Each structure stands twice: as structure tokens, then as C-alpha cells.
Amino acid sequence: MGVKRPNILFIITDQQRADHLSCAGNPVLKTPYMDLLAERGRRFENFYVNSGICQTNRATIMTGQMLAQHGVRVNGIPISLDSVCYTHLLQAGGYETALFGKAHFQNMTTERPSFRQVAQDLDLPPKELRDARTRIRSGPEYDRELNFQHSVDPEIDERQGDYYGFERFRVCTWHGDDVQGHYTHWLDERLPDAANNRSSVNPEPDPRYTAPQTRKPRMPEELYPTNYVAEMTLEYLDDYARGGQDKPFFVQCSFPDPHHPFTPPGKYWDMYDPADIELTPSFYHQPHDQTPILARMHQELADGTANREWVRPYAVTEDEAKQIIALTYGMVSFIDDSVGRIVTKLKKHGLDENTVIILTSDHGDWMGDHGLMQKALLHYQGLIRVPFIWLDPDDEAPGQTQHEIGCSQDIPNTILARAGLAPSAGMLGEDLNKIMFDGEGSRRDGVVVEQATSLPLPGRDIPLRVKTYVDHDWRLSYYAGEQWGELYDLKNDPDEIVNLWTSEDHRIIRLELMERMLKNIIHYESGTPLQVMTG
């Protein structure tokens, strides 16, 4: 790798599966510009998230820590303001840092932290002592992302101080054409009565689409949030090219799509025909009874009691699955076209020769796997495996597919190492540069994926917690307090149809995987705070 510190462009999407790329073998979806990144760089085939939900895994990406360390166990907990993020280290190392698009480092609602239920005959502690720490993650300093939704001048927000290591930022909150944040101010300047032009309020009728959360937006492509994120990134690159370029830049270009609701605008709405969509074999496998959660969601679909709005996971019919996937492909194609514009801008300004480009997603989506949509504790491959592409202009052997295992926790260390900077003590991920460019094998034999729910899932009375261990050959998921679990032979059953958890023939491998998971947790869950050496 070169001596000069490179510029770094980090493109992150929201809820994009690893197989939602044509270069990953998708026979319908066309992503020529993302494919070009893979052709000129390297694509990881086995890249996993460390949590299958937005806020928790984004916290891991920012801090390089597992959930037990950064504390963002579920959506609804902000990253602690005393956290050292890799962007702080880039900034201290001489980088300009900028974020355009979704952050989700803090909460986006006015809800306050709640207290767990206790026995009725016990008195509650004082409010200030209800959490394990007196400095709870609540209050004005943790409401910045919420306040961005009502901002009238993003530059005022920037003058209030950087945002988790980002000096310049234009933040989007929520998804589809319901995006708020700094985008709202931009949209209001360009579209009269913008609030009544969102599909949640006033969708364009299209009787062909009846699946949950499919809404045809009225706003044109040029005003849709995907274009906003692209425009803010392009504007930054123009400004950077006009300036002195005294510092290298780190830009995070963070698209809120293709997360539900499914609202691709303009030509992207019907770019793909649902009739052309092929569902995975697991969709058609009956019965859907590998876990009680899966069985209950399908029962709710059958008896008409399913709540299929907003963030709840749900089961779908065949037609509904194909409609949703077709619209999701449209959203991905819009992002792909935007990536093409950004890469073209880099080349126009001569920045491409010293800019590392990274592309990944915060997690995937079931997208019809086992007849399900969205995400929760069932860690099927469609949810936990995501794209990861690394394009380095100094790569002497581009175009390779890496089959080694990597994960979201590795992102900070890999970026920092390429910038010539050491990680903080708490960042225990691996440096993937060693795999890509130094000929070293992966130090990871597998990845731990963690998740919890704040509310009960269908068919359960209490919230659940799960830890998953996944490697090239197996996926094991252990549910706290439950007699059931999951074990799949990925080599012979890649669609995860046959749950081997209760198989006596697989008892030994189940125990071995539990041991591997424990070793992995011990290895990647330590390192901070630094201790005083006292002998």
C-alpha cells in the first residue's frame, strides 16, 4: 500500500442483503456501478454483521466493539458520548470527516428510557438510580439526532460541535420517502406542501401493489432521499476539489434505503416486474416450524391477526413477497445509479487515484426467506450476511473474491490501518488489509451475532435474547431461557431448512460450536478501560 494517506469514501446502505448485487449472482437485479467497484476492488463473500438490527450494528461499526462493550443492546439506546469512535481517530490523525445520510447514532423519537418491570411489592428506586449508571444516555446532548428533524439550518447544528467525530454532516432520519432530519429542510425549499406529498399521507394509487408497506410516492426522483444523499456527497467533493486539499477526507455516504417502507420513486417504481422474481427454496418449504417464532408468524398470516406495519416482522404470501422484492430492487438500483454519479465525480476531480472506496450495509433482510419479511432474532443468512466491497487504488491484484470471514467489527480497524493510524484500546476487530494485501489468513474462524428485543415477538410472553455463531459450515443460535435453538449445516443445507438442534447425531457438533462461540466472545469482548499496571 502507498505511503500517502488516502482519501476514504465509505458507502453504507440500510438493510441490503449480500445477494442483492448482480456481481454476487443475482439473476434479476442490475447493479453495474457496485459491480464495477467489485471488479476494480475486492468483494467479500462471507461478511457478517454483529447484530441484525440498525442501531446496534451501527454502534459496532462506529466503535469496533461488541454489544456488551458499547451498550447499544437494542434500538433505542444511543452511542455513549464518551465513546471513542474511529472517526475521532481519523479526525485526530489529520482527516476531514463528513457524514451525509443516515446516522442512527442516537434515538429518533421523543420516548424516554423506560424501567424494567419489578415485583409489585417492591418500591422503585429514585429515577436517577434506576439505571446501572448515573450518567444515563438521555437528555439534551442525546437529542441532537431527534432535533435534526426540526432543524432550519444544518450549519447551525455543525457549529454546535462535531457529531461522533464528524465535522460536517447532513443527517437523515427514518426511511423511504418518510425521511426527516436535515433532508426535510432541503425538501421544503424545493417542494411546496412537501408534507402532503409523502406516500404515508398521500400515496399515488397503484392497485398492482397490495403487499404491506408498498407505497408509490408522488415526489420525483430528484427530490427523493437517495438523491439528497448523493447530492450532498457530490457537493462536498466539489468543495473539496476547489479547496486546498490540505487534508485527506473521510466521507460516509449513508443511504436510508432499501429499508422498508418500499417506496422507490419515478422509473424505479416499476423497473422490475414481480413476475420475474424467484423466491428461495425455503419460502416453499412446509411446514414453517423450525422455531416457535417462525411457526407463530405463519399462523398469524393464516388467521389474519398479523400486525404487518412499521418495524414488526411478519409472514407474507408468494405474491406479496415478489412485489416487495421487486420494489426493493428498484430502491437498490437507485442507490447504484447514485454510486455511479459519485464515482464519476471522483474521477472528474482526479480524486479517484488516491481514494479508497468501501461499500457495505448495516444488516440484511429476510426478503422472503422462510416466507418472512424484515428482521428480528431469526438469524437466517439473508439477514446477517451483507455486501462488503473494498476498492483500493493501490491494489495490485484487483477483482478478487475473498472467501475469508469478516464482520462489521472489523471495519474500524481496517479503515484506520489503511490510514496509517492505530485503533483505540477498545477496538478489537481484525485488520482485513492483512487478508487482502499481506497474504495472511483470517484470524476469525467464525463470527458472533447478537440480538435482543425490547418487546415480545409473536408467540412469546417476554423479550428474547439470542447469540449466534456462524462460520463457513454451520450456524448455531442459542436463545436465552429457551429449550429450543437452531443448528443448520450450511454446507449441505444453505437455505437453512432442516433445524438440527434436537438431532442426537449432531449433539457433539452443537457442543463444539457452543465452545467456539464462547472463545470468540472472550477474545473480542475486552480491552477497555485501560488498567494501571500494579503488579
N, C-alpha and C positions, 0 to 999 in steps of 0.2 A: 504494500500500500504506500501511497505517496506521503511525503513529509508535510506538505502544505495541508493545513486543516481544511476539510471540505465544507461546503455548504451542505445542509441536510434538509430534505423535504420529506416529511412524514405524513403520508396519506392514510387516514383511518376511516373506514366506513362503519355503519352500525347494523349489526345483525346480518352479515353476509357470510354464507356458508363457503367452505373451501371449494366445493364443486360448482359454485356459481361464478365460474370463469370458463371461457371456451378453451383456454390453454390447459385447463385441468380435466378436459374431456367432456364438457357439457355439450351435447349434440344440438341444442336449440339456441341457447343464449350466445350472443356475439359480443365479445369484449376485446376488440382489436388493439386498443391502446394499453389496457392492462396486460394483454398478451405480449405486446412489444416490450413492456418493462421486463417481463419474464425472459423474453428472448435475449435482451441485452443485459440481463442480470441473472439472478438465480431464484428459483421457486422452491419453497419447502413443501414437501408432500405431506409431512406429518407434524404440523404445527398446531399446538393446542392452546386453548385458553386455560386460565387457572380458576375461573369461575364463569358460569354460564349466564351471567346477567350483567347489565350495563355498568352500574356504578361500582360494583365490587371489582370487576376485572379492570376497569379504567384506573382504579386506585392502585392495583398491582402494576399496571403499565407505568404509572407515574412514579411509584416508589420503589419498584423492584422487590416488593415484599409480599408474602402470603397474607391471607386474611387475618390470621391470628396476630400478626405484627401491625398491619396498618389499621385494623379495627373496623374496616368497612365490610361488615358481615353480610349485609343485605342492602338493597336500595333504600335510601332514607337516612343514611349516615354519611356526612361529608368527610372528605380527607382532612385530617387534623392539620391545622395551620402551622404546627411545629414540625411537620414532616419535611424532610429534605427530599425534594423531587429531582429527577435527573435534569430537568430544565433549570433548576437553581445552579447545578454544577456546570451546565453549558454556559449559562449567563456569567458565572464567576470565571469561567475559562475563556471569556472573550467573545462569546457568541451574541448576536442579536437574536432575540426569541420572540416568536409571534404565533398566535393561535387564531384560526378562522374556522368557525363552525361549532359543533357540539363539544362541550367540555364534560359536563356532568361530574364535576369535582365536588359540587355542593348540591343541596336539595333544590327542587324547583317548585315546591308547594309551601303554603303557609302553615302546614301542620307542624306542631311542636313534638319533641320527643315524648314518647309515652312510657309508662311504667308497667312492668310485668305484673300479672295477677298474683296476689298473695292470699293466704288463708284469711277468711273473713274476721276471725277473732284476733288478728294482729293489727296493731297500729302502724300506719305508714310512716316511714322516716320523713324528715323535712325535705322539701323539694330539692334543696341544694345538696342533699346527701343521697338521693335516690339512684344515682349512677355510681359506678365504682371509682370514678374520678370526679373531683370537684370542678375541674375545668371541662364541663361538658361541651360538646360540639354544637352549640346553639347560641343565638344572639346575633347582633348586627353584623359582626365580622364574618359570620357564616351564612348571611343572607344576601351576599353580593350577587350570586347567580340568579337568585329569585328577583332581585332588584333590577338586574339587566333587562328583565321582561318589560319594565316600565321606564327604561332609560330614554331620555330625549336627546342625549349627546354622548356617544361612546367615548369621545376624547376626555370628557369629564371623568368617566369611570377609570380610564387609564391613568389620569393624574392622581387618582386616589391610591396608586401603588400597583405593583405588578400582581398578576393573578397566578399563583402557584408557579412562579418562575417565568411567566410570560409577560414581557414588557408591553407588547402591542397585542390587542385582542378584540375580536368581534365575535361574540358568543351567541350561539343558537340554543334554545331550549325546546323540548318536545320534538314532534316528528311529523312527517308527511307535510301537507300544506297547513297544518296547525302550528308550525314552528313559531316560537316567540323570541324573546331576547332582543339583541341589537337588530336582528332582522326585521322586527316589527317597525322600528323607526325608519329603516330603509324602504320597506314596503309601503308604508303610509305616504311617503314622499312621492311615490310613483303610481299608486293605485287609489283613487278616491273610493271611500267606503270599503276599504280593504277588509274590514272585519266581516262584512256580509258577503264577501267573495270567497270565503274559505268553505271547503266542502263539508265541514262539520255543521255549518249553518245553512248553506245553500248549494248543495251539490248539483252538478249537471246531470240530468236524468240519462240513464243508460240501462234499459231493462235486461241487457245481456248479462249483467253482473249482479249477482244476488248473494254472494258469499259475505260473511261477516267482515266489516271494516273495509270493504271495497267501495270507494267513493271517487267519482270522476270530478276533478277540480275544474273550476271556471278560470282560474288565473292562468295566464300564458306561461310558456316555458321560461321566458326571460325574467319572470318575477318569482319563480318557484325557488324554495330554499337551496336546492342543489346549485342553481345558477348563482345565487347570492354568495355561497361559499367559494365558488370558483372565481367570481368577480373580485371578491376581497383578496384572494390569493394573487390573482393577476395584477391587481392594483399595487399590492406590496412589491411584487417583483419589478414592476415598472419603477416604483420609487427607489428600490434598491439599486437598480441599474443606473438611475440618474444621479444617485449619491456617490460618495467616495469609495464605497465598498471597502471601508477600512476594516470591518469585522466580517467574518463569515456569518451566514444566517442559519438559524434553525426555524423552520416553519412547519407547524402542524396544521394540515388541511383536513378538517374533520367533518365529513358529510353525515347529516342526521338520517339519511336513507341508507339501505332499503327497509329499515324498521317500519312495522305497521304504524298507522293505517296505510292501506295500499292505494296511493294517490298519484301515480305518475301523470304528468301534465302533457297536453298537446299530442304530438306524434307518438310519444312514448306510451300513451294510454292503451292503444291497440296495436303496438308494434309487434306483439307476439300473440298468436292465436291459442287459446286454451286447448283446442283440439290437437295441437302439436305437442302438448306436454306429456311426457312419460313419467308416471309415478314409480316410486321404488317398490321392489317386491314386498317390503314389509307392510305397505299400505293394504295389500290384498290378503295378507296372511290372516287367517281366522283360527281360533278366537284371539282377540287382543287381550290376553290375560297374563302377560309376563309379570306384571306387578299390579297390586290393588289400585294404584293411582290410574294406570292406563285403562284397566277394566272399568273403573268408575266414570272416566271421561267419555268412554264409548257408550256406557249405559245412559248417561245424561243426554248424549246426542240422540239415542234411540227413543227415549221417553220425552224429549222436548223440554227438559229442565235446565239445559246448559246455559250458563252465562258466558256469552262469547263476545263481550265488549272489552275494550281497552286492554289491560295487561294480563287478563286471566288466560291461562292455557285452555285449549278446547279441541275437541274432535270435529272432523269435517267429513262431508260426503265427497265422492270422487269428483263431481262437477265443481264443488266449492274449492277443492284442493287445486284443481287445474286453473281455475280463474285466478286464485291468489298467486300461484306461481307465475302465471303469465304476466300479471301486473308487477310482481316483484322483479321479473326480468326487465321490464320496461324501466323500472327505477334504477337498476344496476346499469343498464345501457346509458341512461342519462349521466350517471356518475362517470362511466367510461368515456363518454364524449368530453366531459369536463376535464378528466385526466389528460386527454389528448390536447386540449387547449393549453393546459398548464405546462405540459412538456414542450409544446411548440414555443411558448413564451420563454422558457428557459433557454432554448436553442437560439431564439431571436436575439437575446441579450448576451449570448456567448457564455451563459452560466452552466450549461449542461456538462461542460468538460470538467467541472470541479464540484458537481452536486450529486451526492448520494440520494437516491430515491427509495423510500420504503413504503410498502403497501400492506396493510393488514386490516382486520376487523376486531371489534371488541368481543364478539361471540357470534355464533351462528343462529340457526332456527331449525325447528323440526321440518317445516315445509312439506308436510305430507308423510314424513316417516311415521310408520305405525298409525297413520290416519290422524296425526296431530298437527296443530299449528302453534307457533310462538315458542315459549321456552319455560322451563321450570326445572325440577330436580332430576328429571329423567335424562341422563347424560348420553343420549344417542350421539353418534358421530356427527350428524348434521348440526348439532348444537355446539359441540365442544371443539370441533376441528375447523380452522379458519384459514383464509389465504395468508401467506407471508411471502412477499417478494422483496428482494434486496438488489438494487441496481447500483453498482459502484463503478464509476468511470475508470478506475484503475484496475478493474478486474481483467486479468489476462486470459481467463478461460470462461467467458460468459455463456449463458444459455443452458446451464446445467440444472437438473432437478435434484435437490438434496433430499435424501430419504432418511437422514438422521432426525431424531426427535428434538423439537424446540418448543418453547412456550412463551406466553406473554411476559412472564417474569424475566425472561432473558433479554427483552427489548432494551431496557435502560443500559445494561452493561455493554450490550453490543454497540449501541449508539455512542456511548461515552468512549469506549475503546477506539472506535474509528475516529473520534475527535481528539484522541491522544490524551484523554482525561481518565483519572481513576474514579471508581464509584465510591459512594459513602459506605460506611461500615455495615449499614442495614441492607444494602443491595446485594443479594446473594445469588442472583441469576447467573447464567453462563454467558460467556462472550462467544457468540456464534461466528465471529470473524475467524476464530481458530479452526472451526469446521470448514468454512467456505474457502479460506485462503492459506491456512497454515498446514493443511493436511492432517489435522488432528481428528480423532473420532469423537463422537458426542460423549460427554460425561454423564448424560442422562440415559438411564435405561427405561425411564417412563416419566409420567407427569401426574401430579396430584391435582385434581379438580375439586373445588369445594363449593358448597352452596347451602344456603338456609332460606327458609321462608319466614316472613313476619306474620303471615296468616295461614290457616289450614288450607291444604289443597283438597280437591274433590275427593270425598270419601274418607277424609281424615279429620279427627276432632282437634288436633293440636298442630302447631307448626312443625315442620320436619327439618332435619339437618342431614346432609349426605357428604361423604368423602369418596371420591372415585380415584382409582389408579388405572391408568391406561398406558399400554406400551404397544409395540408393533403387533403383538399376537393376541392380547387379552384386554378386556375391560371389566373391572370389578367395581361395584358400587355398594358401599356399606351405609345403611340408614340407621341413625342413632335411635335406640329404643325399639327397633322393629325386628321381628323374627325373619322377615323376608329380606332379600337383597337381589343383586344382579351379578351375573357372571356370563360373559359372552366370549366365544372363541372367534376372534376377528379374522383369523387366517382362513378358517373354514366356513364362517358364518358372518361375512362382512356387513350384512343387513341387520344383525343383532336380533334374530328372530327366536332362537332357542335359548331360553334362560337356563343356565346350568347350575344355578345357585344351590339347588337341593340335590344335585346329582352326586351320588356316593362315589362314582368313578372320578369325579373332579374335586373331591374333598381336599386332596393334597395340593393341587394347584391353587385352590382357593386360599388355603393357609399360606402358601408361598407368596401369593400376591398381597395378602394382608401384611406379611412381613416386609415385603418390598415397599409397600406404601408407608409403613411405619418408619423405615430407614430414610425414605425420601422426605418425610415430614421433619424428621430430626435434622437432616442435612440442610434443608432450605428454610428452616424456621428459627434462626438465631442470628446473632451478630450485633445486636444493639439493645440497650445502650452500651457504649464502651465502658469497660471496667478499669478500675485503678489496680495496678499490679502490686499486691501487698504481700506476696509470698505465700 
